[in-house]
């Protein structure tokens, strides 16, 4: 049988898991507990006041900002690699999208390259969509 952790330790673990923006795996590894154990603690303490609404609000805002930051960095990286492709005709932009779809998402590439996703003729996995012939 495993080590019995004090309730205060469990509550702190739940607070960290729900507010720090770390994955549950990271929290479990850092605390030296198993993933299933941490998940049980979270389930058991979810309805209690372990995490204040203020802390939870901050955690949600931080997660939103991290997601927005990740998107902006990806868009910046696309623009860095494009070397002026936005000034070129759409056929050149479509070719750029095709060449970089393994690195960036097609949706993000189409947004940054200012083309409609369905106009590329590519599905989510990078193959020509059914009934669409690529323009190039």
C-alpha positions as CSV (number, residue, x, y, z in Angstrom):
1,X,0.0,0.0,0.0
2,X,1.2,3.5,-0.8
3,X,2.2,6.3,1.6
4,X,-0.7,8.1,3.2
5,X,-0.4,11.8,2.6
6,X,-1.8,14.4,5.0
7,X,-5.0,16.1,3.9
8,X,-3.2,19.5,3.9
9,X,-0.7,18.0,1.4
10,X,-3.6,16.8,-0.8
11,X,-5.3,20.2,-0.7
12,X,-2.1,21.9,-1.7
13,X,-1.6,19.5,-4.5
14,X,-5.1,20.1,-5.8
15,X,-4.5,23.9,-5.5
16,X,-1.3,23.7,-7.5
17,X,-2.8,21.4,-10.1
18,X,-5.8,23.7,-10.7
19,X,-4.1,27.1,-10.6
20,X,-0.5,26.9,-11.7
21,X,-1.0,26.2,-15.4
22,X,1.0,23.0,-15.3
23,X,-0.1,19.7,-16.7
24,X,-1.3,17.2,-14.2
25,X,1.6,15.0,-15.1
26,X,4.1,17.7,-14.3
27,X,2.4,18.4,-10.9
28,X,2.3,14.6,-10.1
29,X,5.9,14.2,-11.0
30,X,7.0,17.3,-9.0
31,X,5.1,16.1,-5.9
32,X,6.2,12.5,-6.3
33,X,2.7,11.0,-6.6
34,X,1.0,9.0,-9.3
35,X,-1.3,10.6,-11.9
36,X,-4.3,8.5,-10.8
37,X,-3.7,9.5,-7.2
38,X,-3.6,13.2,-8.1
39,X,-6.7,12.8,-10.2
40,X,-8.5,11.2,-7.3
41,X,-7.6,14.0,-5.0
42,X,-8.8,16.6,-7.5
43,X,-12.1,14.8,-7.9
44,X,-12.5,14.5,-4.1
45,X,-11.6,18.2,-3.5
46,X,-13.3,19.8,-6.5
47,X,-16.5,20.7,-4.6
48,X,-14.6,22.1,-1.6
49,X,-13.2,25.6,-1.2
50,X,-9.6,24.4,-1.8
51,X,-9.2,26.9,-4.6
52,X,-10.7,30.3,-4.1
53,X,-12.8,31.8,-6.9
54,X,-10.2,34.5,-7.2
55,X,-7.4,32.0,-7.7
56,X,-9.5,30.0,-10.2
57,X,-10.2,33.2,-12.1
58,X,-6.5,34.1,-12.2
59,X,-5.7,30.6,-13.4
60,X,-8.3,30.8,-16.2
61,X,-7.0,34.2,-17.3
62,X,-3.4,32.9,-17.3
63,X,-4.5,30.0,-19.4
64,X,-6.3,32.3,-21.9
65,X,-3.2,34.5,-22.1
66,X,-0.9,31.5,-22.6
67,X,-3.1,30.3,-25.5
68,X,-3.2,33.8,-27.1
69,X,0.6,34.1,-26.7
70,X,1.1,30.7,-28.3
71,X,-1.1,31.7,-31.3
72,X,0.7,35.1,-31.7
73,X,4.1,33.4,-31.6
74,X,3.0,30.9,-34.3
75,X,1.7,33.7,-36.5
76,X,4.9,35.6,-36.0
77,X,7.0,32.6,-37.0
78,X,4.9,32.1,-40.1
79,X,5.5,35.7,-41.1
80,X,9.2,35.4,-40.5
81,X,9.4,32.4,-42.8
82,X,7.2,33.9,-45.5
83,X,9.8,36.5,-46.6
84,X,7.3,38.8,-48.3
85,X,5.0,36.1,-49.7
86,X,2.0,38.3,-48.8
87,X,3.0,40.6,-51.6
88,X,2.9,37.8,-54.1
89,X,-0.1,36.4,-56.1
90,X,-2.4,33.9,-54.3
91,X,-0.9,31.0,-56.2
92,X,2.5,31.7,-54.5
93,X,0.8,31.9,-51.1
94,X,-0.9,28.6,-51.7
95,X,2.4,27.0,-52.5
96,X,3.9,28.5,-49.3
97,X,1.0,26.9,-47.3
98,X,1.5,23.6,-49.0
99,X,5.3,23.6,-48.2
100,X,4.8,24.6,-44.5
101,X,1.8,22.6,-43.5
102,X,3.9,20.1,-41.8
103,X,5.3,22.8,-39.4
104,X,2.2,25.0,-38.9
105,X,-1.6,24.3,-38.9
106,X,-3.3,24.9,-42.2
107,X,-5.9,27.1,-40.5
108,X,-3.3,29.4,-39.1
109,X,-1.3,29.5,-42.3
110,X,-4.4,30.4,-44.3
111,X,-5.3,33.1,-41.8
112,X,-1.8,34.7,-41.9
113,X,-1.5,34.4,-45.7
114,X,-5.0,36.0,-46.0
115,X,-6.6,33.2,-48.1
116,X,-9.8,31.3,-47.5
117,X,-9.0,27.8,-46.2
118,X,-11.3,26.1,-48.7
119,X,-9.6,28.0,-51.6
120,X,-6.3,26.2,-50.9
121,X,-7.9,22.9,-51.8
122,X,-6.3,21.2,-48.8
123,X,-8.0,19.2,-46.1
124,X,-6.8,19.2,-42.5
125,X,-4.3,16.4,-43.2
126,X,-2.8,18.3,-46.1
127,X,-4.3,16.2,-48.9
128,X,-6.4,17.8,-51.6
129,X,-9.9,18.0,-50.4
130,X,-12.5,15.9,-52.2
131,X,-13.4,17.5,-55.5
132,X,-10.8,20.3,-55.2
133,X,-7.9,20.5,-57.6
134,X,-5.1,22.6,-56.3
135,X,-4.7,25.9,-58.3
136,X,-0.9,25.6,-58.7
